[in-house]
Amino acid sequence: MTIKSILRRALYLIEKKLQSMRFASLTAPPGGWSVLLGISFPKSGTHLLDQILLGFSKVAPYSRRLHSFYAEYEGKSGAKRTPEQALAWLDSLGPGDVASAHLFARPQVIERVGSPAFVPFFIFRDPRDVVVSHVHYVADMETRHVHHEYYRSLPDFDTRLNVSIRGRPEAQVEFPDIAERFAPYLGWLDRPEVLTVHFEDLIENRTASLNRIMDHFLTRVAIPASRERILNSLETSIDPSKSPTFRSGKTGEWKKSFTNAHRRLFKDVAGDLLVKLRYEQDNDW
């Protein structure tokens, strides 16, 4: 264990203790305080959902510090993690934690997350905006990303966008097309214990979306705070300036970036994905 990890662990435990003391008068729910788990598809508002869930720390003894972050692929190497690693990470979380993950909806993971120990949320974004955001992130923002050098070697944005749509089937590290990248997450859509959140709703209709998040929390965790206080805690926790990957926070930006060729490629690759996610009624867009 490194000195950095030791310090992070110490700070985490201190924060947990302070929160416990701050809300000592609250009676814990039967079975203890659930873990608030933000599941996200990459480039779909992970940090935004983090901030919102951490807002509950103002009204209940949740940790204001993220316990850890889990991703199915290791950022620097692109290596795919095993199902056992995902379960081990979930088991490492404790009562009152707020955590986030790019987490596949595998059967054992679904069973674990669907238990009373978790209050799960799943955020996703229009996959067309995802592939545009992915280009900016890999090529311009995350220099340690496994695909950074390859993206920088490509001649222009349009070529990079093609890659983000169709993936890199020839690469030694796994990078599937956009439909195959989303497929392992589709299982979260049909789980009643998981609240699905469209990123666009948080941008365009924030109050209604925050009310949905609050209601999902309150169905699992009873606290005496008023709805007005809880809603204000969630709203005031949002700070785009503290997100290292937040660019514009706009929706439908893909329309400015997609050429007709990109549209055709995306339709060929994605199939009915946009219909499944309720972004389109058919493939005529």
Order of alpha helices (4+ residues) and beta strands (2+ residues): alpha-beta-alpha-beta-alpha-beta-alpha-beta-alpha-alpha-alpha-alpha-beta-alpha-alpha-alpha-alpha-alpha-alpha
